[in-house]
Amino acid sequence: MNAQKIALVTGANKGIGYEIAAGLGALGWRIGVGARDPRRRHAAVDRLRASGADAFGVPLDVTEDASATAAAEFIAEHAGGLDVLVNNAAIVGRMPQTPSSVDPSTLRDVVETNVIGVIRVTNAMLPMLRASSSPRIVNMSSSVGSLSLQTSPGIDMGQVPAAYLASKTFLNALTIQYAKELSDTSVLVNAGCPGFTATDLNGFSGVRTAQQGAAIAVHLATVPDDGPRGGFFDDAGPVPW
């Protein structure tokens, strides 16, 4: 394995994903910019390289099996392996999204990207991650997916779109299961919450910058070998499941 750390960040052409790539690139890592739109992917790579990062584009649509398989083959050929996977790609889905109004097709679309996409990409990358000396998987979740917080008296999360919220609860459960399955390996799997970050997912209504939202992913990607596994964290520390 190359001594230089290699990471793949999905949905890295903009927003939090781009800033995760930038943050890891600033550490001297080689960064795979996973994105399905060629123009946006190339633009993000050019911008990262202009800032001094060692970045390369990875064509990747997380909703397609063949795309995930091809992305793994591409990384193996062009980078020689993978140390860190950051599953960042996500969508909110069409509105309205109260439980009584959401169209089932919207829920399927959101889960396809936010949950099944994570399984699809993670499983495609696992052989390379297992070969790494310090492999990490970071799933970008949200505190709105916490069942504990959803049911805590006095905590009001506002009107969170139901399909998006359910997908993050689903992702949290999936993170725990991956951590359990990989508990006898060196692969550390954790979930991170970026906080209410201004991105196009919320019409840029968030109160945190994309760079601030990316910080937890950079942290979890760089935890030591005795670091946490199967945890859920934000900048302040553990988040209840």
Secondary structure, 3 states (H helix, E strand, C coil): CCCCCEEEEECCCCHHHHHHHHHHHCCCCEEEEEECCHHHHHHHHHHHHHCCCEEEEEECCCCCHHHHHHHHHHHHHHCCCCCEEEECCCCCCCCCCCCCCCCHHHHHHHHHHHHHHHHHHHHHHHHHHHCCCCCEEEEECCHHHCHHHHCCCCCCCCCCCHHHHHHHHHHHHHHHHHHHHCCCCCCEEEEECCCCECCHHHCCCCCECHHHHHHHHHHHHCCCCCCCCCCEEECCEECCC
